[in-house]
Structure formats: C-alpha cells, structure tokens
Amino acid sequence: MRRVVLVLAGLLACSVAMADGSGDAVLDGFIREALERNPGIRAMSYRVAASQAVVRQAHSSRLPRLDASAAYMITDNAPQAFMMKLNQRQLDMGAPGVDFNAPDDTENIRLSLGLKYRLYDGARGARIGGAGISGQIAGAQEQAVRNTLIHEVTRGYYQVLEAQAFVSVQTAALASLEESLRVAGERFASGSAVKTDVLNLEVQTAQARENLIRARNGVQLAIAALNTAIGNEAVSEEGLPTPTLQPVAPDPVPVDAELARPEMRIGELQAQAAAWGLKAVRRERGPVLNAFGSADWDSEDLSDTERSYTAGVALEWQWFSGFEKGAKVDEARQLLQAAEAGREQVRRELALDRRQATLALEEAWARLQVTSRAVGSAEEALRITRAQYTEGAAEISVLLVAELGLTETRMRDTAANYDYQIARSNLARAMGTLVTRY
C-alpha cells in the first residue's frame, strides 16, 4: 500500500511542478524554434523571396535596356568589306588599284552601346499586377504552412505529455496490482484464499508490466515526432516537465470564422491573379511602341575609332496570329472561372474543417466532464473492493474488475485532458488564428 501512495504522490508532484504556468512558456519556445528551424518553413521563406524577385522582374519592364558589345570581323566579301571601310571613314573610291569586286581582306573592330525602351505596352500593367498577386500568394502560402506547423508542434507537445501521463498511470496500475498480489499472497499463506487468486493476479501484474513497457516506448515515439516538427532535437529522451492543465469551457465560434484562414486568402488571390492574366492576354492584342538607339565605334586596329549612331521609334501591331491570341483569351477566361470555382470550393472545405474542429472540441469537453468525475468513483470502488477481498467478502474476479476499471478510467481521463488541449489548438488552426500569435 505504501508503494501505491508513493506513486500517486509522485503523480501529484508532477502535476503541480509547473503550476506557475511555465508550461505555456515551454510550448511557446518550441513553436518559435520550429518557426525558425523547420525545413518546411525555410523552404516557404525561400519561395516568398523568389516571388518577390519575380515582382521586381515584372517592374523592371518599365525601365530601359542598355546593352554593350564588342566584335572583331575579317572578310573579303565585297559588300561587307565596303561597309566596314565606310564605317571606318577610310573608303577612298578613287584610290589606285582598288577593286570593289575583289577587295583585300578587311578587318573591323566594333564597339557598341545599345539602348531599348518600350514607350507603350498595354499589357505591361496587367503583367505587373499579376506578378504582385503571385508574391502575395506566396506570402499567404507561408502563413498557411506556419499555421499548420504551430498546431503540429502544439499537438506533438501534448502528445508527449499524454504519453508520459500514460506511463504514470501504468506505473500506478502496476503498483496497485502488486499490492493486491501481496494481499492475495498473505491470504493464500493463511489458507483463506486459493492458489488461483494468486495466479490470476500474477498474470494481470505481468500484463501491467508489458503495458508499462509499451507506454514508455510511446513516450520515445512521441518525442521523436515532436522533434521532427520542431526541426531540431529540442526534447531529450528524459521528456518534458508536466504543467498543470486547467481546462476552461470552449468559447462560442464566430460564424464564418474560417474566412481568416490563409488558405481562404490564397483562393481569393488566385482568382485575382487569374483576372490579371485575362487582362494581360486581352491587352496583348494591342500595339506596342518601342524607342531604340545605338552608338558604335569602328576601327581597323583601335588606334583611330570612328563613331556613329542610330536612333528611332518603332510601332508594332500584329493584326493576325492564326487565331492564337483568341485562343489565349479563351484559355485565360476558363482559368479565371476555374479559380473562382476553386475559391468557392476552398471556402466550403474550410467551413467543413472548422465545423469538424468545433464538434471535436465540444466532444472532448463533454468527455472531460465525465472522466474527471469517474476517476474518483473508480478509486473509491477499488479501495472498497480491496478491503472486502482482504476480509474475504469479495471474489478475486471482482477485485480484478475494479483494478482494470480504475486503470481504464485513468487512461480515459488522461486522454480526455490532452485531447481537449489538442482540440483547442486544432480549432484555432481551423479558424486561422494560430499564426496571428507568433
């Protein structure tokens, strides 16, 4: 009996060890570390940076293009040789011995600077707008991943605590069975009990030891899962300190709470991006106006270069493209309709997710109310039954039922406590509010 008291005292000590609320601080530390170290978050941050680079690329279309080039050429082709000499300002059509039909090898070095600038492009603004939306989509996707990751870490944290609590329950069950076995052994020795009482209790004690081994292994599995979510070996094999859980009744869930989810924002942005895409392909049917210019330096050996320039504007308007542009418009229109339908589908799925999370939380709260009262009843039933068995007023089968009933009730109560905490986190995830806390 003394051992049972010591085990229960240890459980009580664990439960009050962090009554100052430091359990939340431990969980917050894990979440912040996961947001910094988790590979999935890092990958999303790189995608966000890449999308920002795409936005900058789109805006760069408003700026001119400046190119530089250098080229060396040698030829005996008559027209090209003629033009190279002309650019070098060395053409002397009256020079003796000049044969324009069979010129000597002619060399030219050309240095060029070219400038291009698109003065007007009706589709440019739409392309820039679409690129900006793509950047916002990447940011919303990162928020969605963060929202999910916070819940995963929270769930892993409580699952470790739950697994540790299961170990404590199984330890207490083993201690209780060993105490009953001791009582049965004394009764058998005194001749007031049969051998089968001892044998049945020995079987149940062996089963309790096996359950304890499985529970301890469950702790290690839960720790491994939590460390995977964090992205670091933050939790050692010794496990976590146990905070005091003070469950409070769930708050009413606002109507359309799921509209705050990053996934809903993604659906809206994808529809906007598709709308920009439709505008862009429609405006691509119009003309574009380009300005261009170049400065060139030509020389035979770079000793005496001659400069020339070219400047102008060009209007381009493709009147017929084999119906390609019309097909592109149809494609963009269908993509827009698909995005709008997808947005509605996402809204419905998120509403279902929020509804399921709400029902799960309500169920967990109801279970918690039942199991918390049942534990005391099961403990009292075992105390009375053991006393009756000690006095010979109860059969061994009744004692075994009481032992098993207390263990199962404690397991259900433990599961209900941590399931409720996980359900609260899951509802916050379904409402999109987890990510706003970090």
LUMZADO-235188 format. One line per 3 residues: their letters; for each residue x, y, z of C-alpha. Coordinates in Angstrom, 3 decimals, decimal comma. Layout:
<atoms>
A) X Y Z  ...
</atoms>
This chain:
<atoms>
MRR) 0,000 0,000 0,000  2,881 2,312 0,792  4,168 1,943 -2,768
VVL) 0,795 2,957 -4,217  0,819 6,066 -2,046  4,342 6,940 -3,202
VLA) 3,399 6,554 -6,883  0,287 8,697 -6,508  2,321 11,279 -4,614
GLL) 4,773 11,342 -7,493  1,911 11,924 -9,936  0,672 14,807 -7,787
ACS) 4,149 16,305 -7,598  4,478 16,196 -11,373  1,102 17,853 -11,800
VAM) 1,976 20,831 -9,566  5,605 21,168 -10,577  4,715 23,814 -13,159
ADG) 1,638 25,382 -11,671  3,137 28,809 -12,338  2,150 28,467 -15,992
SGD) 5,654 27,850 -17,300  4,258 25,008 -19,431  2,951 27,587 -21,875
AVL) 6,410 29,165 -21,957  7,937 25,783 -22,844  5,426 25,271 -25,650
DGF) 5,933 28,819 -26,925  9,680 28,206 -27,030  9,196 25,050 -29,089
IRE) 6,879 26,850 -31,500  9,260 29,749 -32,017  12,159 27,374 -32,548
ALE) 10,118 25,386 -35,072  9,237 28,555 -36,974  12,964 29,308 -37,199
RNP) 14,332 25,815 -37,843  11,655 23,737 -39,548  12,785 22,889 -43,110
GIR) 9,279 23,374 -44,481  9,153 26,946 -43,177  12,613 27,660 -44,550
AMS) 11,545 26,325 -47,948  8,482 28,588 -47,923  10,571 31,612 -46,960
YRV) 12,779 30,942 -49,981  9,687 30,713 -52,191  8,462 34,038 -50,830
AAS) 11,843 35,605 -51,606  11,709 34,090 -55,102  8,227 35,528 -55,679
QAV) 9,465 38,943 -54,592  12,226 38,635 -57,160  9,565 37,844 -59,787
VRQ) 7,751 41,037 -58,826  10,959 43,015 -59,263  11,458 41,378 -62,650
AHS) 7,976 42,476 -63,718  8,596 46,058 -62,597  11,895 46,090 -64,486
SRL) 9,885 46,110 -67,745  9,220 49,821 -67,093  12,952 50,572 -67,328
PRL) 15,143 50,867 -70,433  17,588 48,197 -71,534  21,221 49,087 -72,143
DAS) 23,487 46,621 -73,941  27,200 46,715 -74,693  29,036 44,588 -77,233
AAY) 32,424 44,201 -78,860  33,095 42,329 -82,103  36,013 41,626 -84,413
MIT) 35,423 40,675 -88,039  37,612 39,977 -91,072  36,179 39,392 -94,548
DNA) 36,819 39,607 -98,258  33,101 39,741 -99,001  32,702 42,769 -101,186
PQA) 29,566 44,407 -99,675  30,709 43,769 -96,101  34,241 44,963 -96,741
FMM) 32,815 48,088 -98,403  30,586 48,841 -95,396  33,373 48,240 -92,868
KLN) 35,678 50,683 -94,681  32,834 53,147 -94,886  32,156 52,908 -91,130
QRQ) 35,895 53,406 -90,512  35,747 56,541 -92,660  38,587 55,067 -94,740
LDM) 36,813 54,420 -98,010  38,614 56,032 -100,933  36,815 55,152 -104,087
GAP) 39,493 56,878 -106,214  42,494 55,110 -104,728  44,682 53,377 -107,347
GVD) 44,341 49,627 -107,550  41,003 49,467 -105,726  38,909 46,601 -106,997
FNA) 35,459 46,675 -105,405  34,631 43,295 -106,875  37,640 41,574 -105,274
PDD) 38,651 43,526 -102,166  41,604 42,559 -99,975  40,986 41,051 -96,565
TEN) 39,346 43,771 -94,487  39,310 43,867 -90,682  37,000 45,767 -88,361
IRL) 36,604 46,105 -84,621  33,224 47,414 -83,498  32,307 48,618 -80,012
SLG) 28,583 49,280 -79,484  26,210 50,609 -76,859  22,537 49,926 -77,499
LKY) 19,514 51,406 -75,751  15,967 49,996 -75,942  12,902 51,336 -74,201
RLY) 9,293 50,282 -74,539  7,280 53,506 -74,592  3,885 51,817 -74,600
DGA) 2,668 48,291 -73,884  -0,980 47,891 -72,888  -0,371 44,502 -71,266
RGA) 2,558 45,602 -69,124  0,473 46,925 -66,244  -1,569 43,723 -66,120
RIG) 1,571 41,597 -66,061  2,976 43,667 -63,201  -0,326 43,388 -61,340
GAG) -0,357 39,620 -61,789  3,228 39,333 -60,562  2,336 41,326 -57,460
ISG) -0,564 38,957 -56,739  1,766 35,978 -57,145  4,002 37,447 -54,474
QIA) 1,048 37,810 -52,141  0,032 34,200 -52,826  3,481 33,005 -51,788
GAQ) 3,222 35,022 -48,578  -0,217 33,572 -47,817  1,086 30,059 -48,508
EQA) 3,854 30,630 -45,997  1,266 31,778 -43,451  -0,749 28,621 -44,095
VRN) 2,308 26,448 -43,508  3,109 28,361 -40,321  -0,471 27,973 -39,097
TLI) -0,326 24,216 -39,642  3,149 23,887 -38,152  2,157 25,685 -34,951
HEV) -0,667 23,180 -34,492  1,622 20,250 -35,250  4,106 21,378 -32,602
TRG) 1,284 22,006 -30,122  -0,214 18,591 -30,816  3,205 16,923 -30,530
YYQ) 3,851 18,711 -27,241  0,610 17,489 -25,681  1,093 14,013 -27,121
VLE) 4,436 13,781 -25,329  2,769 14,880 -22,102  -0,051 12,410 -22,700
AQA) 2,403 9,562 -23,303  4,262 10,479 -20,129  0,974 10,523 -18,214
FVS) 0,146 7,075 -19,595  3,453 5,851 -18,158  2,449 7,248 -14,776
VQT) -0,972 5,615 -14,987  0,546 2,257 -15,920  3,119 2,610 -13,153
AAL) 0,335 3,250 -10,653  -1,646 0,309 -12,055  1,365 -1,976 -11,664
ASL) 1,907 -0,790 -8,099  -1,764 -1,345 -7,282  -1,729 -4,866 -8,735
EES) 1,435 -5,696 -6,824  -0,285 -4,544 -3,634  -3,285 -6,751 -4,430
LRV) -0,915 -9,603 -5,199  0,713 -9,117 -1,816  -2,682 -9,243 -0,107
AGE) -3,649 -12,379 -2,045  -0,329 -13,981 -1,154  -0,897 -13,335 2,534
RFA) -4,420 -14,734 2,338  -3,194 -17,805 0,493  -0,472 -18,336 3,068
SGS) -3,069 -18,131 5,825  -5,362 -20,535 3,988  -8,151 -18,026 3,359
AVK) -7,601 -17,810 -0,408  -6,999 -20,290 -3,184  -3,929 -20,556 -5,402
TDV) -5,856 -19,339 -8,460  -6,271 -15,915 -6,802  -2,506 -15,530 -6,703
LNL) -2,076 -16,893 -10,211  -4,703 -14,560 -11,687  -3,079 -11,569 -10,051
EVQ) 0,352 -12,667 -11,269  -0,999 -12,803 -14,832  -2,509 -9,320 -14,505
TAQ) 0,707 -7,995 -12,987  2,714 -9,372 -15,928  0,253 -7,719 -18,312
ARE) 0,678 -4,447 -16,410  4,449 -4,652 -16,786  4,011 -5,213 -20,539
NLI) 1,675 -2,222 -20,749  4,260 -0,124 -18,913  6,941 -1,111 -21,448
RAR) 4,655 -0,092 -24,306  3,807 3,193 -22,606  7,492 4,044 -22,163
NGV) 8,138 3,262 -25,823  5,194 5,513 -26,693  6,964 8,386 -24,936
QLA) 10,039 7,985 -27,120  7,931 7,835 -30,279  6,058 10,985 -29,254
IAA) 9,335 12,785 -28,505  10,704 11,808 -31,929  7,561 13,159 -33,619
LNT) 7,774 16,434 -31,693  11,457 16,893 -32,525  10,665 16,265 -36,186
AIG) 8,029 19,007 -36,137  10,422 21,396 -34,401  13,236 20,569 -36,804
NEA) 15,740 20,100 -34,001  16,474 17,675 -31,164  14,942 20,104 -28,720
VSE) 13,399 17,458 -26,452  15,697 14,914 -24,804  14,827 11,314 -24,019
EGL) 14,035 12,350 -20,448  10,889 14,032 -21,752  9,105 17,171 -20,635
PTP) 8,099 18,664 -17,295  4,375 18,333 -16,752  2,421 21,589 -16,475
TLQ) -0,853 21,949 -14,646  -3,800 21,754 -17,017  -6,720 23,952 -16,130
PVA) -9,249 23,342 -18,891  -11,792 26,086 -19,472  -15,032 25,751 -21,358
PDP) -14,698 26,469 -25,090  -15,792 29,868 -26,335  -18,509 30,232 -28,983
VPV) -17,118 30,022 -32,503  -17,934 33,050 -34,695  -19,879 32,475 -37,896
DAE) -17,595 32,202 -40,942  -14,552 32,123 -38,663  -12,702 30,172 -41,341
LAR) -12,584 33,252 -43,573  -9,488 34,345 -41,626  -7,601 31,252 -42,797
PEM) -4,564 31,875 -45,034  -5,960 29,235 -47,390  -9,032 31,419 -47,957
RIG) -6,757 34,322 -48,769  -4,874 32,107 -51,213  -8,112 31,228 -53,027
ELQ) -9,049 34,897 -53,329  -5,592 35,868 -54,565  -5,548 33,076 -57,138
AQA) -8,821 34,383 -58,551  -7,343 37,887 -58,678  -4,219 36,581 -60,400
AAW) -6,368 34,826 -62,995  -8,255 38,087 -63,583  -4,962 39,914 -64,162
GLK) -3,927 37,131 -66,541  -7,096 37,618 -68,584  -6,462 41,365 -68,763
AVR) -2,895 40,772 -69,883  -3,747 38,453 -72,800  -6,553 40,754 -73,925
RER) -4,233 43,752 -73,980  -1,559 41,828 -75,829  -3,748 42,246 -78,904
GPV) -2,915 45,948 -78,976  0,155 47,722 -80,392  3,483 48,276 -78,688
LNA) 5,713 51,295 -79,204  9,475 50,956 -78,798  12,277 53,500 -78,827
FGS) 15,765 52,383 -79,713  19,197 53,821 -80,227  22,822 52,814 -80,503
ADW) 26,280 54,328 -80,530  29,004 52,455 -82,454  32,762 52,793 -82,699
DSE) 34,502 51,181 -85,699  38,232 50,800 -86,254  40,694 48,572 -88,018
DLS) 43,098 48,383 -85,048  41,536 50,521 -82,267  44,062 53,284 -82,985
DTE) 41,618 55,656 -84,659  37,984 54,814 -83,999  35,106 56,419 -85,842
RSY) 31,795 56,925 -84,046  28,301 56,629 -85,494  24,829 56,475 -84,013
TAG) 21,347 55,234 -84,781  18,062 56,293 -83,135  14,403 55,803 -83,845
VAL) 10,997 54,550 -82,748  9,041 51,544 -83,961  5,343 50,748 -83,727
EWQ) 4,458 47,053 -83,820  0,954 45,684 -84,102  0,270 42,099 -85,044
WFS) -3,046 42,012 -86,849  -3,361 38,280 -87,345  -1,701 35,440 -85,419
GFE) -3,519 32,422 -86,761  -6,221 32,759 -84,052  -3,561 32,135 -81,392
KGA) -4,400 35,253 -79,390  -8,106 34,465 -79,391  -7,339 31,001 -78,050
KVD) -5,157 32,527 -75,336  -8,022 34,775 -74,279  -10,348 31,776 -74,092
EAR) -7,773 29,895 -72,034  -7,342 32,805 -69,615  -11,129 33,174 -69,295
QLL) -11,507 29,494 -68,417  -8,668 29,717 -65,917  -10,423 32,645 -64,244
QAA) -13,664 30,697 -63,960  -11,733 27,714 -62,587  -10,053 29,944 -59,985
EAG) -13,393 31,407 -58,918  -14,899 27,921 -58,594  -11,817 26,783 -56,709
REQ) -12,189 29,687 -54,315  -15,752 28,610 -53,523  -14,630 25,002 -53,076
VRR) -11,880 26,102 -50,685  -14,406 28,132 -48,686  -16,671 25,111 -48,343
ELA) -13,810 22,822 -47,346  -12,555 25,298 -44,768  -16,076 25,665 -43,374
LDR) -16,278 21,881 -43,030  -12,859 21,784 -41,382  -13,916 24,452 -38,897
RQA) -17,193 22,644 -38,189  -15,404 19,335 -37,600  -12,883 21,002 -35,314
TLA) -15,715 22,659 -33,372  -17,551 19,375 -32,890  -14,333 17,619 -31,867
LEE) -13,699 20,284 -29,232  -17,238 20,031 -27,900  -16,912 16,250 -27,735
AWA) -13,565 16,457 -25,936  -15,016 18,902 -23,406  -18,005 16,637 -22,743
RLQ) -15,743 13,611 -22,319  -13,571 15,555 -19,921  -16,537 16,368 -17,697
VTS) -17,443 12,685 -17,496  -13,989 11,190 -16,986  -12,903 13,685 -14,340
RAV) -15,774 12,567 -12,099  -15,353 8,878 -12,910  -11,763 8,684 -11,642
GSA) -12,754 9,402 -8,059  -15,526 6,823 -8,229  -13,182 4,171 -9,638
EEA) -10,585 4,869 -6,954  -13,165 4,523 -4,207  -14,556 1,341 -5,780
LRI) -11,101 -0,242 -5,812  -10,441 0,783 -2,195  -13,691 -0,785 -1,014
TRA) -13,247 -3,911 -3,138  -9,698 -4,488 -1,926  -10,824 -4,088 1,674
QYT) -13,627 -6,565 1,062  -11,242 -9,020 -0,589  -8,827 -8,683 2,316
EGA) -11,657 -9,658 4,670  -12,786 -12,460 2,353  -16,039 -10,737 1,454
AEI) -15,270 -10,354 -2,297  -14,120 -12,690 -5,021  -10,832 -12,213 -6,886
SVL) -12,769 -11,582 -10,096  -14,440 -8,555 -8,526  -11,061 -7,216 -7,399
LVA) -9,597 -7,674 -10,895  -12,537 -5,846 -12,434  -12,029 -2,972 -10,003
ELG) -8,286 -2,835 -10,785  -8,912 -2,839 -14,537  -11,720 -0,315 -14,188
LTE) -9,521 2,183 -12,343  -6,701 1,847 -14,877  -9,014 2,291 -17,845
TRM) -10,750 5,252 -16,203  -7,435 6,964 -15,511  -6,323 6,320 -19,086
RDT) -9,551 7,772 -20,460  -9,296 10,791 -18,174  -5,691 11,386 -19,199
AAN) -6,586 11,071 -22,877  -9,585 13,380 -22,450  -7,448 16,083 -20,813
YDY) -4,828 16,144 -23,533  -7,307 15,526 -26,346  -9,125 18,647 -25,192
QIA) -5,937 20,724 -25,351  -5,154 19,355 -28,814  -8,741 20,020 -29,937
RSN) -8,459 23,641 -28,808  -5,314 24,055 -30,884  -6,950 22,331 -33,854
LAR) -9,925 24,689 -33,720  -7,580 27,689 -33,602  -5,831 26,260 -36,654
AMG) -9,168 25,782 -38,430  -10,034 29,414 -37,648  -6,628 30,665 -38,823
TLV) -5,829 32,374 -35,520  -2,733 30,366 -34,530  -0,496 32,172 -36,977
TRY) -1,517 35,598 -35,619  0,025 34,751 -32,247  3,569 34,390 -33,488
</atoms>
